[in-house]
Amino acid sequence: MNPSRVERGSRIRDSEPVNLAIGFNGFPMTAFCIPERYVPYLDKVLVSNGMIKDRLQRLAAHIVESYEHLEINNVSIMCVLKGGFKFFSDLVEEMQRIIWSRNAQLCIAVEFIRVKSYTDTVSGTVGIRPIDNAMPIKDKNILIVDDICDTGKTLVKLSEYLAEAGAKSVMTCCLLLKHTDLNIGYRPDFLGFEIPDEFIVGYAIDYNECFRDLSHICSINEKAKVTFSSHSDVELGKLPTPAP
């Protein structure tokens, strides 16, 4: 087995991601329940919460089936904090449900790691910071779970880091793959949706610590980028006070 990544050809048939990147203009915000405090800063809904839940069920089944096919019975699922925690939590819960219902011989453990790669609208230098008292990596089968893959640099860097730490195998799972010319050609092993090259928030994905509690995945407008820039006067993670 490849120490850094399981060969794609050794997996069962793919669960095709939902491609929303080409010719898709999103959904109107009036069609969904969105907190009024966020409406002035959003452009449109790209992925509704219902779509996320349905796709996540199929994705979880595909992951379990793939590890069964590879005859791997222990996998450590690694959450990339902070943006990946909601997707990670829901994915692990669904995987556990599938494992129990099928009596599958797959044991899962969870781990967390912090990666910082964003500053405003530019993807910057990738830094890796394991959580204190992290599990030993050596000889583990690792599944990295993150919210979004844009340039691919973060997942490549993290996969290399884990391989150097002695991981037996490393695979990746992302909810979203952004279509951007900045991508280095990386594609996750397991993928939920392909989306346009827009700045997005919601489902625990933030813009400078705001919008994590939005249940749908939405694109933000220029007003949001200016208002919530790290260079603005707005306190990090807080909405500005409405004018009287």
C-alpha positions as CSV (number, residue, x, y, z in Angstrom):
1,M,0.0,0.0,0.0
2,N,1.3,3.5,-0.9
3,P,2.4,5.1,2.4
4,S,1.0,8.4,1.5
5,R,-2.1,7.6,-0.4
6,V,-4.3,4.5,-1.3
7,E,-4.2,3.9,-5.1
8,R,-7.5,5.2,-6.6
9,G,-7.8,2.1,-8.8
10,S,-8.0,-0.1,-5.8
11,R,-11.3,1.4,-4.6
12,I,-14.8,0.4,-5.7
13,R,-16.8,2.6,-8.1
14,D,-16.8,6.3,-7.3
15,S,-19.8,8.1,-5.9
16,E,-19.9,11.0,-8.4
17,P,-19.8,14.4,-6.8
18,V,-22.6,16.9,-7.6
19,N,-21.2,19.4,-10.1
20,L,-22.5,22.9,-9.4
21,A,-19.5,24.7,-10.9
22,I,-20.6,25.0,-14.6
23,G,-23.7,26.9,-15.6
24,F,-25.2,27.0,-12.1
25,N,-26.3,30.4,-10.8
26,G,-27.4,29.4,-7.4
27,F,-30.7,29.6,-5.6
28,P,-32.5,32.8,-4.5
29,M,-32.2,33.5,-0.8
30,T,-35.9,34.1,-0.6
31,A,-36.5,30.4,-1.2
32,F,-34.8,29.5,2.2
33,C,-34.8,30.4,5.8
34,I,-31.8,32.7,6.4
35,P,-31.3,34.9,9.5
36,E,-32.1,38.5,8.6
37,R,-28.8,39.7,10.1
38,Y,-26.9,37.8,7.3
39,V,-29.1,38.8,4.3
40,P,-27.3,42.1,3.5
41,Y,-24.0,40.3,3.1
42,L,-25.0,37.3,1.0
43,D,-25.3,36.9,-2.8
44,K,-27.1,33.6,-3.2
45,V,-27.5,30.1,-1.9
46,L,-25.1,27.6,-3.6
47,V,-25.8,24.4,-1.6
48,S,-28.9,24.1,0.6
49,N,-28.7,22.3,4.0
50,G,-31.0,19.6,2.6
51,M,-28.7,18.9,-0.3
52,I,-25.8,18.7,2.1
53,K,-27.5,16.1,4.2
54,D,-28.6,13.9,1.3
55,R,-25.2,14.0,-0.4
56,L,-23.5,13.3,3.0
57,Q,-25.4,10.1,3.4
58,R,-24.2,8.7,0.1
59,L,-20.7,9.9,0.7
60,A,-20.5,8.2,4.1
61,A,-21.7,4.9,2.5
62,H,-19.1,5.2,-0.2
63,I,-16.3,5.7,2.3
64,V,-17.4,2.7,4.4
65,E,-17.7,0.5,1.3
66,S,-14.3,1.6,0.1
67,Y,-12.5,0.7,3.3
68,E,-14.3,-2.6,3.4
69,H,-13.2,-3.3,-0.2
70,L,-9.6,-2.4,0.8
71,E,-9.9,-4.8,3.8
72,I,-9.0,-2.0,6.1
73,N,-10.8,-2.4,9.5
74,N,-9.4,0.5,11.4
75,V,-9.4,4.1,10.2
76,S,-8.5,7.3,12.1
77,I,-10.7,10.2,10.8
78,M,-8.9,13.5,11.1
79,C,-10.8,16.8,11.3
80,V,-9.2,19.9,9.9
81,L,-10.3,22.7,12.3
82,K,-12.2,25.0,12.4
83,G,-14.2,25.0,9.1
84,G,-14.3,21.2,8.8
85,F,-15.8,20.5,12.2
86,K,-19.5,20.5,11.1
87,F,-19.0,18.3,8.0
88,F,-16.7,16.1,10.1
89,S,-19.2,15.6,12.9
90,D,-22.1,14.9,10.5
91,L,-20.0,12.6,8.4
92,V,-18.7,10.5,11.3
93,E,-22.2,10.2,12.7
94,E,-23.5,8.9,9.4
95,M,-20.6,6.5,9.0
96,Q,-21.3,5.1,12.5
97,R,-24.9,4.6,11.6
98,I,-24.0,2.7,8.4
99,I,-21.4,0.6,10.2
100,W,-23.9,-0.4,12.9
101,S,-26.8,-1.1,10.5
102,R,-24.6,-3.2,8.3
103,N,-22.5,-4.8,11.1
104,A,-19.5,-3.7,9.1
105,Q,-16.1,-4.7,10.5
106,L,-14.7,-1.1,10.6
107,C,-13.6,0.7,13.7
108,I,-13.1,4.4,13.5
109,A,-11.2,6.8,15.8
110,V,-11.3,10.6,15.6
111,E,-8.4,13.2,15.7
112,F,-8.1,16.9,15.2
113,I,-5.6,19.1,13.5
114,R,-5.4,22.9,13.0
115,V,-4.3,24.3,9.6
116,K,-4.2,28.0,8.8
117,S,-4.1,29.0,5.2
118,Y,-6.5,31.9,4.7
119,T,-6.0,35.6,5.2
120,D,-8.9,37.7,3.7
121,T,-9.3,36.8,0.0
122,V,-5.8,35.4,-0.6
123,S,-4.8,31.8,0.1
124,G,-1.5,32.2,2.0
125,T,1.2,30.0,3.5
126,V,0.0,26.7,4.9
127,G,0.9,26.0,8.6
128,I,0.3,22.7,10.4
129,R,-0.4,22.6,14.1
130,P,-1.5,19.3,15.7
131,I,-3.7,19.4,18.8
132,D,-1.9,18.8,22.1
133,N,-1.8,15.1,23.1
134,A,-2.5,14.0,19.6
135,M,-2.6,10.3,18.8
136,P,0.5,8.6,17.3
137,I,0.4,8.7,13.5
138,K,2.7,5.8,12.8
139,D,1.0,2.8,11.0
140,K,-2.4,4.5,11.1
141,N,-4.9,4.6,8.2
142,I,-5.8,8.3,8.1
143,L,-8.8,9.9,6.4
144,I,-8.5,13.7,6.4
145,V,-11.8,15.5,6.5
146,D,-12.0,19.1,5.4
147,D,-14.7,21.5,4.3
148,I,-13.3,22.8,1.1
149,C,-10.4,22.2,-1.4
150,D,-9.5,25.3,-3.4
151,T,-5.8,25.4,-4.3
152,G,-5.2,21.9,-3.0
153,K,-2.1,23.1,-1.2
154,T,-3.5,22.5,2.3
155,L,-4.4,18.9,1.7
156,V,-1.1,18.1,-0.1
157,K,0.9,19.7,2.7
158,L,-1.1,17.8,5.4
159,S,-0.9,14.5,3.5
160,E,2.9,14.9,3.3
161,Y,3.1,15.8,6.9
162,L,1.2,12.7,7.9
163,A,3.2,10.4,5.6
164,E,6.4,11.7,7.0
165,A,5.0,11.0,10.5
166,G,4.6,7.3,9.5
167,A,1.0,7.0,8.5
168,K,0.3,3.7,6.7
169,S,-2.2,5.3,4.3
170,V,-3.7,8.8,3.8
171,M,-6.9,9.5,2.0
172,T,-8.9,12.8,1.8
173,C,-12.5,13.7,1.9
174,C,-13.9,17.2,1.2
175,L,-17.4,18.5,1.1
176,L,-16.5,21.1,-1.6
177,L,-14.1,21.4,-4.5
178,K,-13.8,24.9,-5.8
179,H,-13.2,25.3,-9.6
180,T,-10.3,27.8,-9.7
181,D,-7.2,28.3,-11.9
182,L,-5.2,28.4,-8.6
183,N,-5.7,24.7,-8.0
184,I,-2.5,22.7,-8.4
185,G,-4.3,19.8,-9.9
186,Y,-5.3,18.1,-6.6
187,R,-8.6,16.3,-6.3
188,P,-9.8,14.7,-3.0
189,D,-10.4,10.9,-2.8
190,F,-14.0,11.5,-1.6
191,L,-15.9,14.6,-2.7
192,G,-19.4,16.0,-2.1
193,F,-19.9,19.0,-4.5
194,E,-17.9,20.9,-7.1
195,I,-18.7,24.6,-6.9
196,P,-17.8,27.9,-8.7
197,D,-14.8,30.0,-7.7
198,E,-16.6,32.2,-5.2
199,F,-16.1,33.1,-1.6
200,I,-18.5,31.0,0.4
201,V,-19.7,30.8,4.0
202,G,-22.1,28.7,6.0
203,Y,-22.2,25.1,7.4
204,A,-19.3,26.1,9.7
205,I,-17.3,27.7,6.9
206,D,-16.4,31.3,7.9
207,Y,-15.2,34.5,6.5
208,N,-12.9,35.9,9.2
209,E,-14.8,34.0,11.9
210,C,-18.3,35.2,10.8
211,F,-21.2,33.2,9.3
212,R,-20.2,29.8,10.7
213,D,-23.7,29.3,12.1
214,L,-25.4,29.7,8.7
215,S,-27.0,26.4,7.8
216,H,-26.8,26.7,4.0
217,I,-23.7,27.3,2.0
218,C,-23.9,30.7,0.4
219,S,-21.7,33.1,-1.6
220,I,-20.9,36.5,0.0
221,N,-21.1,39.8,-1.7
222,E,-18.5,42.6,-2.0
223,K,-20.1,44.4,1.0
224,A,-19.3,41.4,3.2
225,K,-15.7,41.2,2.0
226,V,-15.1,44.8,2.9
227,T,-17.1,44.8,6.1
228,F,-15.6,41.7,7.6
229,S,-12.0,42.1,6.3
230,S,-9.4,41.7,9.0
231,H,-8.4,45.3,8.3
232,S,-11.9,46.7,9.0
233,D,-13.0,48.2,12.4
234,V,-15.5,45.3,12.9
235,E,-14.6,43.0,15.8
236,L,-13.5,39.6,14.6
237,G,-16.4,37.2,14.5
238,K,-19.1,39.8,15.2
239,L,-21.6,41.5,12.9
240,P,-21.6,45.3,12.8
241,T,-24.2,47.1,14.9
242,P,-27.2,48.0,12.6
243,A,-27.7,51.7,12.1
244,P,-30.7,53.1,14.2
